[in-house]
Amino acid sequence: MTRPPTAAQRRVIDAADPVTGRLRGTEAQLASLVKRGLAFRHPRPPHDCFLTPEGHRVRQGVAEVPQPAAEAPAGAGVFAARVGGEEPGPQAGPARRREVHSAWQGLLELRRMTNPDGSVDRPCGWERTHLVQAAALALEAAGHRPAGGDEGGYRVRETPQPEAVAVYEPDGEELRACAATLEGAGWQVSEHREPRAGTRYLLASPRRA
């Protein structure tokens, strides 16, 4: 099981600004929340701390508290967007939809706070370092169905290209719908075909401007 926050850390999380997620606390408390992935430090002075998407979900009571990524074991209850093909994947239903919606809203807030111009229509730095998770969250939040086992649905995968992921979806119409969703979420998308198998897929990269 994941380790819950201390009473002092919980008070800091609960007292976060409900709109911006700005945190107030001792340096040790804030550093601990940053280490656990529940907060991030703004790159510009005065370097205030704000809740991450995971931190927003914890504050709203829809998630267990994640450990640092390097320490979190599989199945520890840490939120992760469906990339497709997980065995077993999270159960679909109202609870899952609430979690995904909350994570997406938190990500939009993260864009607003970290993009230099406050823009929410293009990916932020966190997404550029978590490409697969970011693209999968955009797709799942828009209602696309992730692949499960041998079933149809989208699959998001890493590629050798920098800042690019591949999105597979066996249904051509659904593949185009995934492209439209990612473009609307601020990604540059192009459709390609694998030279040997002939499989169609999308190549998606976070838009910079």
C-alpha positions as CSV (number, residue, x, y, z in Angstrom):
1,M,0.0,0.0,0.0
2,T,1.1,3.6,-0.6
3,R,2.2,5.7,2.4
4,P,-0.4,8.3,3.3
5,P,0.7,11.9,3.9
6,T,1.5,13.0,7.4
7,A,-1.1,15.2,9.2
8,A,1.0,18.3,8.5
9,Q,1.3,17.4,4.8
10,R,-2.4,16.7,4.6
11,R,-3.1,20.2,6.0
12,V,-0.9,21.7,3.4
13,I,-2.6,19.8,0.6
14,D,-6.1,20.7,1.9
15,A,-5.2,24.3,2.3
16,A,-4.0,24.7,-1.3
17,D,-5.6,27.4,-3.4
18,P,-8.8,25.8,-4.9
19,V,-8.1,27.4,-8.3
20,T,-4.4,27.6,-8.8
21,G,-3.3,24.8,-6.4
22,R,-0.7,27.1,-4.8
23,L,0.7,25.6,-1.6
24,R,1.9,27.2,1.6
25,G,4.0,25.3,4.1
26,T,7.5,24.8,5.5
27,E,10.3,24.1,3.1
28,A,10.6,20.6,4.4
29,Q,6.9,19.9,3.8
30,L,6.9,21.4,0.3
31,A,10.1,19.5,-0.6
32,S,8.5,16.2,0.6
33,L,5.4,16.8,-1.5
34,V,7.5,17.6,-4.5
35,K,9.5,14.4,-4.0
36,R,6.4,12.3,-3.9
37,G,5.0,13.8,-7.1
38,L,2.2,15.7,-5.4
39,A,3.6,19.1,-6.0
40,F,6.0,20.9,-8.4
41,R,8.1,24.0,-8.0
42,H,7.4,26.8,-10.4
43,P,10.5,27.5,-12.6
44,R,10.2,31.3,-12.3
45,P,10.9,33.3,-9.1
46,P,9.7,33.2,-6.4
47,H,9.5,29.5,-7.2
48,D,6.3,28.8,-5.4
49,C,5.0,25.2,-5.1
50,F,1.7,24.1,-6.7
51,L,-0.2,20.8,-6.8
52,T,0.5,18.4,-9.6
53,P,-2.4,16.6,-11.3
54,E,-1.8,13.8,-8.8
55,G,-1.9,16.3,-6.0
56,H,-5.2,17.7,-7.1
57,R,-6.7,14.2,-7.2
58,V,-5.5,13.4,-3.7
59,R,-6.9,16.7,-2.4
60,Q,-10.3,15.9,-4.0
61,G,-10.2,12.4,-2.4
62,V,-10.3,10.4,-5.6
63,A,-6.8,8.8,-5.4
64,E,-4.4,7.1,-3.1
65,V,-1.2,8.9,-2.5
66,P,1.6,8.0,-5.0
67,Q,5.1,7.2,-3.9
68,P,8.0,8.6,-5.9
69,A,8.0,7.0,-9.3
70,A,11.2,5.1,-8.7
71,E,9.8,3.5,-5.6
72,A,6.1,2.9,-6.6
73,P,5.5,-0.9,-7.1
74,A,3.1,-2.1,-9.7
75,G,-0.5,-2.0,-8.6
76,A,0.2,0.4,-5.8
77,G,-2.9,2.5,-6.6
78,V,-1.0,5.3,-8.3
79,F,-3.1,6.8,-11.1
80,A,-2.0,6.1,-14.6
81,A,-3.8,6.8,-17.9
82,R,-4.6,3.7,-20.0
83,V,-2.0,3.4,-22.7
84,G,-3.7,0.3,-24.1
85,G,-3.0,-3.4,-23.7
86,E,-2.5,-3.5,-19.9
87,E,-3.1,-6.8,-18.3
88,P,-5.3,-6.3,-16.3
89,G,-6.4,-2.8,-17.0
90,P,-8.3,-0.6,-14.6
91,Q,-12.0,-1.3,-14.3
92,A,-14.1,1.0,-16.5
93,G,-17.0,2.8,-14.8
94,P,-18.1,6.0,-13.1
95,A,-15.2,6.0,-10.6
96,R,-12.6,5.6,-13.3
97,R,-14.2,8.4,-15.4
98,R,-14.1,10.7,-12.4
99,E,-10.4,9.9,-11.8
100,V,-9.6,10.5,-15.5
101,H,-11.6,13.8,-15.6
102,S,-9.9,15.0,-12.4
103,A,-6.4,14.1,-13.8
104,W,-7.1,15.9,-17.1
105,Q,-8.4,19.0,-15.2
106,G,-5.2,19.0,-13.1
107,L,-3.1,18.7,-16.2
108,L,-4.8,21.7,-17.8
109,E,-4.0,23.6,-14.6
110,L,-0.4,22.5,-14.8
111,R,-0.3,23.9,-18.3
112,R,-1.7,27.2,-17.2
113,M,0.8,27.5,-14.4
114,T,4.0,26.4,-16.2
115,N,3.6,27.5,-19.8
116,P,5.2,31.0,-20.0
117,D,2.1,32.6,-21.5
118,G,-0.3,30.6,-19.3
119,S,-1.7,28.8,-22.3
120,V,-3.7,25.6,-21.8
121,D,-4.1,24.7,-25.5
122,R,-0.6,23.2,-25.8
123,P,1.4,20.7,-23.8
124,C,3.7,21.7,-20.9
125,G,7.1,20.6,-19.8
126,W,5.7,17.7,-17.7
127,E,4.0,16.2,-20.8
128,R,7.2,16.4,-22.8
129,T,9.0,14.2,-20.2
130,H,6.0,11.8,-19.9
131,L,4.9,11.6,-23.6
132,V,3.1,8.2,-23.5
133,Q,1.2,9.0,-20.3
134,A,0.3,12.5,-21.5
135,A,-1.0,11.3,-24.9
136,A,-2.9,8.5,-23.3
137,L,-4.5,10.8,-20.8
138,A,-5.7,13.1,-23.6
139,L,-7.3,10.1,-25.4
140,E,-8.8,8.5,-22.3
141,A,-10.2,11.8,-21.1
142,A,-11.9,12.3,-24.5
143,G,-13.7,9.0,-24.2
144,H,-11.6,6.9,-26.5
145,R,-11.5,3.2,-25.6
146,P,-8.0,1.8,-24.8
147,A,-7.1,-1.7,-26.1
148,G,-7.6,-4.5,-23.7
149,G,-5.8,-7.8,-24.4
150,D,-6.6,-8.8,-28.0
151,E,-9.5,-6.4,-28.3
152,G,-9.7,-3.3,-30.4
153,G,-8.9,0.1,-29.0
154,Y,-6.0,2.5,-29.0
155,R,-2.4,1.8,-27.9
156,V,0.1,4.5,-27.2
157,R,3.8,3.5,-27.5
158,E,7.2,5.0,-27.4
159,T,9.2,5.7,-30.6
160,P,12.9,6.1,-31.3
161,Q,12.1,9.7,-32.4
162,P,12.6,12.4,-29.8
163,E,9.3,13.9,-28.4
164,A,7.1,11.6,-30.4
165,V,4.7,8.7,-29.6
166,A,3.0,6.2,-31.9
167,V,-0.8,5.6,-31.5
168,Y,-2.3,2.5,-33.0
169,E,-6.0,1.8,-33.5
170,P,-7.1,-1.0,-35.8
171,D,-10.3,0.8,-36.8
172,G,-9.5,3.5,-39.4
173,E,-12.3,5.8,-38.4
174,E,-11.4,5.6,-34.7
175,L,-7.7,6.2,-35.6
176,R,-8.8,9.5,-37.3
177,A,-10.9,10.3,-34.3
178,C,-7.8,9.8,-32.1
179,A,-5.9,12.2,-34.4
180,A,-8.5,14.8,-34.0
181,T,-8.5,14.5,-30.2
182,L,-4.7,14.8,-30.0
183,E,-4.7,17.8,-32.3
184,G,-7.3,19.5,-30.2
185,A,-5.2,18.8,-27.1
186,G,-2.2,20.6,-28.6
187,W,-0.3,17.8,-30.4
188,Q,1.0,17.7,-33.9
189,V,-0.2,14.5,-35.6
190,S,0.5,12.8,-38.9
191,E,-0.7,9.4,-40.2
192,H,1.8,6.8,-41.4
193,R,1.9,3.2,-42.5
194,E,4.4,0.6,-41.4
195,P,6.4,-0.5,-44.5
196,R,6.3,-4.2,-43.9
197,A,3.0,-5.0,-42.1
198,G,1.2,-2.0,-43.6
199,T,-0.3,-1.1,-40.3
200,R,-1.6,2.4,-40.1
201,Y,-0.6,4.5,-37.0
202,L,-0.3,8.1,-35.8
203,L,2.9,9.9,-35.0
204,A,2.2,12.6,-32.4
205,S,4.4,15.2,-30.9
206,P,3.6,18.0,-28.4
207,R,3.1,21.3,-30.2
208,R,5.5,24.1,-29.1
209,A,3.6,27.1,-30.5
